[in-house]
C-alpha cells in the first residue's frame, strides 16, 4: 500500500513538473507560435460550424423524409378495410400523419424497439405535450386494460400532458374503465373511422374516452368481427 502511494506521489510530481515546463516554453515562445495557435483555433471553429451545419441539414432531411413517408401511407389508406391490412409500423406512421393534419406540431414517429410505451410524440394544437400508443390488431381482437399500462407509464416517464391510445379495433369494458380512471384518451374503431373520414381532431379528442359508439354499433361490431363459436357435434346415441 505504501509503495502504491509513493508511486502516485512521484507520478503527480512528474506531471506537475512537465506542466510547468510546458507553460514556460509557451510563454517564452509565444511571440513565435501565436499565429499557429490562432490558426488552429480558427480552423477548429470553422470545423465545428461545418459539422453543425451538416448535422442540421441531415436532421431536416430526415424529418422531411419521415413526413413524406407518413403522408404517403395516409393518402393510400383512407378506408378501414385498407387500414386493417397495414403493417403495424405503417399504422403508427399513419396516426402520426393524421395528428399532423389535425394541427399538432413536433410530431415524431418513434417507431423502434425500446420505445417505452410511446409510438408517437408531439404537441397538441393547444400547446399540451402528448404521448401516443398505437395498436393494430386483427379485427376480432379487443384492447384490454393491460395494453394501456405502458402508455400510462410513458406519460409519467416523459412528463407528457396527454396520453392517447389509438386502435383499429374496440376496447373491452375493463379497458374503457381503465382509460376513464387514468385520463387516457381512447380512440377505438368507430371513432378512428370518423377521424379517418375527416372529423376534426378536437372533436375526436373530446369523444375519445369510451368512444365505442352506442349499443347498436357494438352489436354490429360483434356480428361482423367476433369469432364464430365452434359448434360441438353431438355424440350419436348408443
One Martini backbone bead per residue (centre of mass of N, CA, C, O) as a GRO file, in nm:
protein
  238
    1UNK     BB    1   0.057   0.062  -0.021
    2UNK     BB    2   0.302   0.251   0.007
    3UNK     BB    3   0.407   0.214  -0.281
    4UNK     BB    4   0.159   0.330  -0.423
    5UNK     BB    5   0.173   0.613  -0.299
    6UNK     BB    6   0.460   0.678  -0.402
    7UNK     BB    7   0.395   0.650  -0.707
    8UNK     BB    8   0.182   0.876  -0.715
    9UNK     BB    9   0.362   1.107  -0.626
   10UNK     BB   10   0.568   1.087  -0.856
   11UNK     BB   11   0.367   1.126  -1.086
   12UNK     BB   12   0.256   1.406  -0.998
   13UNK     BB   13   0.531   1.548  -1.005
   14UNK     BB   14   0.589   1.505  -1.306
   15UNK     BB   15   0.339   1.648  -1.414
   16UNK     BB   16   0.398   1.923  -1.289
   17UNK     BB   17   0.670   1.972  -1.428
   18UNK     BB   18   0.566   1.947  -1.719
   19UNK     BB   19   0.366   2.182  -1.701
   20UNK     BB   20   0.568   2.405  -1.636
   21UNK     BB   21   0.747   2.369  -1.885
   22UNK     BB   22   0.527   2.417  -2.096
   23UNK     BB   23   0.451   2.703  -2.002
   24UNK     BB   24   0.729   2.827  -2.045
   25UNK     BB   25   0.751   2.774  -2.348
   26UNK     BB   26   0.502   2.935  -2.431
   27UNK     BB   27   0.591   3.210  -2.317
   28UNK     BB   28   0.861   3.233  -2.471
   29UNK     BB   29   0.721   3.146  -2.769
   30UNK     BB   30   0.469   3.326  -2.836
   31UNK     BB   31   0.569   3.515  -3.069
   32UNK     BB   32   0.583   3.256  -3.269
   33UNK     BB   33   0.301   3.073  -3.208
   34UNK     BB   34   0.036   3.247  -3.224
   35UNK     BB   35  -0.049   3.205  -3.524
   36UNK     BB   36  -0.098   2.895  -3.491
   37UNK     BB   37  -0.308   2.909  -3.270
   38UNK     BB   38  -0.510   3.084  -3.422
   39UNK     BB   39  -0.547   2.888  -3.661
   40UNK     BB   40  -0.647   2.647  -3.496
   41UNK     BB   41  -0.898   2.788  -3.379
   42UNK     BB   42  -1.026   2.860  -3.651
   43UNK     BB   43  -1.048   2.571  -3.763
   44UNK     BB   44  -1.222   2.464  -3.533
   45UNK     BB   45  -1.460   2.658  -3.582
   46UNK     BB   46  -1.520   2.575  -3.874
   47UNK     BB   47  -1.563   2.276  -3.816
   48UNK     BB   48  -1.802   2.311  -3.620
   49UNK     BB   49  -1.987   2.458  -3.824
   50UNK     BB   50  -1.998   2.233  -4.036
   51UNK     BB   51  -2.106   2.011  -3.851
   52UNK     BB   52  -2.368   2.158  -3.772
   53UNK     BB   53  -2.479   2.188  -4.061
   54UNK     BB   54  -2.486   1.885  -4.129
   55UNK     BB   55  -2.672   1.796  -3.898
   56UNK     BB   56  -2.910   1.981  -3.969
   57UNK     BB   57  -2.957   1.883  -4.257
   58UNK     BB   58  -3.006   1.585  -4.187
   59UNK     BB   59  -3.253   1.634  -4.001
   60UNK     BB   60  -3.432   1.769  -4.211
   61UNK     BB   61  -3.434   1.530  -4.410
   62UNK     BB   62  -3.549   1.320  -4.216
   63UNK     BB   63  -3.819   1.464  -4.153
   64UNK     BB   64  -3.914   1.487  -4.448
   65UNK     BB   65  -3.918   1.182  -4.508
   66UNK     BB   66  -4.114   1.106  -4.282
   67UNK     BB   67  -4.348   1.281  -4.374
   68UNK     BB   68  -4.384   1.155  -4.658
   69UNK     BB   69  -4.434   0.864  -4.562
   70UNK     BB   70  -4.684   0.920  -4.388
   71UNK     BB   71  -4.856   1.051  -4.613
   72UNK     BB   72  -4.864   0.809  -4.805
   73UNK     BB   73  -5.014   0.619  -4.616
   74UNK     BB   74  -5.266   0.793  -4.579
   75UNK     BB   75  -5.349   0.833  -4.884
   76UNK     BB   76  -5.368   0.500  -4.926
   77UNK     BB   77  -5.562   0.486  -4.635
   78UNK     BB   78  -5.911   0.576  -4.634
   79UNK     BB   79  -5.980   0.287  -4.508
   80UNK     BB   80  -6.042   0.029  -4.295
   81UNK     BB   81  -5.973  -0.207  -4.480
   82UNK     BB   82  -5.680  -0.106  -4.528
   83UNK     BB   83  -5.585  -0.072  -4.238
   84UNK     BB   84  -5.613  -0.379  -4.152
   85UNK     BB   85  -5.356  -0.447  -4.367
   86UNK     BB   86  -5.145  -0.325  -4.217
   87UNK     BB   87  -4.866  -0.241  -4.082
   88UNK     BB   88  -4.780  -0.131  -3.777
   89UNK     BB   89  -4.591   0.092  -3.876
   90UNK     BB   90  -4.794   0.228  -4.071
   91UNK     BB   91  -5.002   0.295  -3.857
   92UNK     BB   92  -4.821   0.489  -3.699
   93UNK     BB   93  -4.766   0.681  -3.936
   94UNK     BB   94  -5.061   0.754  -3.982
   95UNK     BB   95  -5.117   0.886  -3.709
   96UNK     BB   96  -4.906   1.105  -3.739
   97UNK     BB   97  -5.036   1.238  -3.990
   98UNK     BB   98  -5.312   1.301  -3.856
   99UNK     BB   99  -5.201   1.488  -3.638
  100UNK     BB  100  -5.076   1.691  -3.830
  101UNK     BB  101  -5.342   1.760  -3.977
  102UNK     BB  102  -5.471   1.861  -3.686
  103UNK     BB  103  -5.216   2.067  -3.576
  104UNK     BB  104  -4.976   1.932  -3.488
  105UNK     BB  105  -4.658   1.941  -3.332
  106UNK     BB  106  -4.366   1.771  -3.321
  107UNK     BB  107  -4.407   1.519  -3.484
  108UNK     BB  108  -4.308   1.174  -3.387
  109UNK     BB  109  -4.188   0.874  -3.492
  110UNK     BB  110  -4.044   0.629  -3.322
  111UNK     BB  111  -4.038   0.327  -3.425
  112UNK     BB  112  -3.901   0.132  -3.189
  113UNK     BB  113  -3.724  -0.025  -2.987
  114UNK     BB  114  -3.770   0.098  -2.672
  115UNK     BB  115  -4.023   0.317  -2.647
  116UNK     BB  116  -4.176   0.310  -2.371
  117UNK     BB  117  -4.494   0.346  -2.483
  118UNK     BB  118  -4.407   0.521  -2.747
  119UNK     BB  119  -4.491   0.597  -3.088
  120UNK     BB  120  -4.589   0.900  -3.044
  121UNK     BB  121  -4.504   1.247  -3.066
  122UNK     BB  122  -4.607   1.579  -2.930
  123UNK     BB  123  -4.814   1.874  -3.005
  124UNK     BB  124  -5.083   2.026  -2.946
  125UNK     BB  125  -5.263   2.298  -3.048
  126UNK     BB  126  -5.277   2.392  -2.723
  127UNK     BB  127  -4.965   2.289  -2.611
  128UNK     BB  128  -4.980   1.999  -2.541
  129UNK     BB  129  -4.834   1.722  -2.454
  130UNK     BB  130  -4.770   1.394  -2.617
  131UNK     BB  131  -4.863   1.046  -2.600
  132UNK     BB  132  -4.862   0.761  -2.830
  133UNK     BB  133  -5.055   0.465  -2.877
  134UNK     BB  134  -5.044   0.182  -3.104
  135UNK     BB  135  -5.300  -0.064  -3.226
  136UNK     BB  136  -5.278  -0.340  -3.449
  137UNK     BB  137  -5.547  -0.548  -3.497
  138UNK     BB  138  -5.739  -0.784  -3.522
  139UNK     BB  139  -6.081  -0.745  -3.558
  140UNK     BB  140  -6.148  -0.971  -3.322
  141UNK     BB  141  -6.003  -0.799  -3.133
  142UNK     BB  142  -5.914  -0.660  -2.808
  143UNK     BB  143  -5.861  -0.409  -2.586
  144UNK     BB  144  -5.692  -0.409  -2.290
  145UNK     BB  145  -5.577  -0.279  -2.001
  146UNK     BB  146  -5.282  -0.388  -2.030
  147UNK     BB  147  -5.220  -0.219  -2.296
  148UNK     BB  148  -5.217   0.070  -2.123
  149UNK     BB  149  -4.985   0.074  -1.907
  150UNK     BB  150  -4.743   0.186  -2.072
  151UNK     BB  151  -4.871   0.460  -2.133
  152UNK     BB  152  -4.886   0.560  -1.844
  153UNK     BB  153  -4.578   0.548  -1.800
  154UNK     BB  154  -4.501   0.743  -2.031
  155UNK     BB  155  -4.637   0.996  -1.921
  156UNK     BB  156  -4.451   1.005  -1.673
  157UNK     BB  157  -4.158   0.978  -1.790
  158UNK     BB  158  -4.223   1.233  -2.013
  159UNK     BB  159  -4.413   1.456  -1.903
  160UNK     BB  160  -4.697   1.438  -2.015
  161UNK     BB  161  -5.023   1.564  -2.060
  162UNK     BB  162  -5.101   1.339  -2.283
  163UNK     BB  163  -5.288   1.033  -2.343
  164UNK     BB  164  -5.297   0.818  -2.640
  165UNK     BB  165  -5.522   0.568  -2.776
  166UNK     BB  166  -5.483   0.374  -3.080
  167UNK     BB  167  -5.727   0.187  -3.277
  168UNK     BB  168  -5.887  -0.061  -3.503
  169UNK     BB  169  -6.050  -0.140  -3.258
  170UNK     BB  170  -6.165  -0.240  -2.953
  171UNK     BB  171  -6.284  -0.209  -2.621
  172UNK     BB  172  -6.309  -0.306  -2.328
  173UNK     BB  173  -6.468  -0.233  -2.044
  174UNK     BB  174  -6.210  -0.232  -1.873
  175UNK     BB  175  -6.051  -0.037  -2.058
  176UNK     BB  176  -6.240   0.202  -2.033
  177UNK     BB  177  -6.214   0.237  -1.729
  178UNK     BB  178  -5.908   0.281  -1.730
  179UNK     BB  179  -5.916   0.537  -1.902
  180UNK     BB  180  -6.100   0.705  -1.715
  181UNK     BB  181  -5.925   0.676  -1.447
  182UNK     BB  182  -5.644   0.783  -1.629
  183UNK     BB  183  -5.684   0.991  -1.862
  184UNK     BB  184  -5.740   0.834  -2.135
  185UNK     BB  185  -5.740   0.857  -2.478
  186UNK     BB  186  -5.980   0.659  -2.650
  187UNK     BB  187  -5.942   0.527  -2.986
  188UNK     BB  188  -6.158   0.363  -3.164
  189UNK     BB  189  -6.289   0.240  -3.444
  190UNK     BB  190  -6.526   0.443  -3.493
  191UNK     BB  191  -6.358   0.698  -3.432
  192UNK     BB  192  -6.136   0.648  -3.637
  193UNK     BB  193  -6.321   0.655  -3.883
  194UNK     BB  194  -6.410   0.948  -3.844
  195UNK     BB  195  -6.127   1.067  -3.862
  196UNK     BB  196  -6.056   0.950  -4.145
  197UNK     BB  197  -6.313   1.117  -4.280
  198UNK     BB  198  -6.268   1.427  -4.116
  199UNK     BB  199  -6.264   1.468  -3.834
  200UNK     BB  200  -6.192   1.660  -3.590
  201UNK     BB  201  -5.961   1.642  -3.347
  202UNK     BB  202  -6.115   1.774  -3.110
  203UNK     BB  203  -6.356   1.580  -3.128
  204UNK     BB  204  -6.203   1.317  -3.084
  205UNK     BB  205  -6.086   1.393  -2.802
  206UNK     BB  206  -6.363   1.441  -2.660
  207UNK     BB  207  -6.466   1.134  -2.741
  208UNK     BB  208  -6.229   0.927  -2.657
  209UNK     BB  209  -6.370   0.835  -2.401
  210UNK     BB  210  -6.548   0.572  -2.485
  211UNK     BB  211  -6.540   0.550  -2.823
  212UNK     BB  212  -6.781   0.309  -2.929
  213UNK     BB  213  -7.062   0.372  -2.916
  214UNK     BB  214  -7.338   0.217  -2.935
  215UNK     BB  215  -7.504  -0.077  -2.904
  216UNK     BB  216  -7.550  -0.117  -3.202
  217UNK     BB  217  -7.253  -0.104  -3.282
  218UNK     BB  218  -7.160  -0.344  -3.106
  219UNK     BB  219  -7.336  -0.556  -3.244
  220UNK     BB  220  -7.216  -0.517  -3.523
  221UNK     BB  221  -6.929  -0.587  -3.448
  222UNK     BB  222  -6.982  -0.873  -3.346
  223UNK     BB  223  -7.116  -0.979  -3.608
  224UNK     BB  224  -6.857  -0.918  -3.791
  225UNK     BB  225  -6.582  -1.001  -3.592
  226UNK     BB  226  -6.655  -1.226  -3.439
  227UNK     BB  227  -6.599  -1.532  -3.342
  228UNK     BB  228  -6.711  -1.823  -3.412
  229UNK     BB  229  -6.863  -2.072  -3.264
  230UNK     BB  230  -6.804  -2.382  -3.185
  231UNK     BB  231  -6.963  -2.670  -3.275
  232UNK     BB  232  -7.079  -2.933  -3.116
  233UNK     BB  233  -7.090  -3.260  -3.152
  234UNK     BB  234  -7.307  -3.497  -3.137
  235UNK     BB  235  -7.347  -3.782  -2.993
  236UNK     BB  236  -7.425  -4.079  -3.070
  237UNK     BB  237  -7.651  -4.299  -3.001
  238UNK     BB  238  -7.620  -4.618  -2.842
   0.00000   0.00000   0.00000
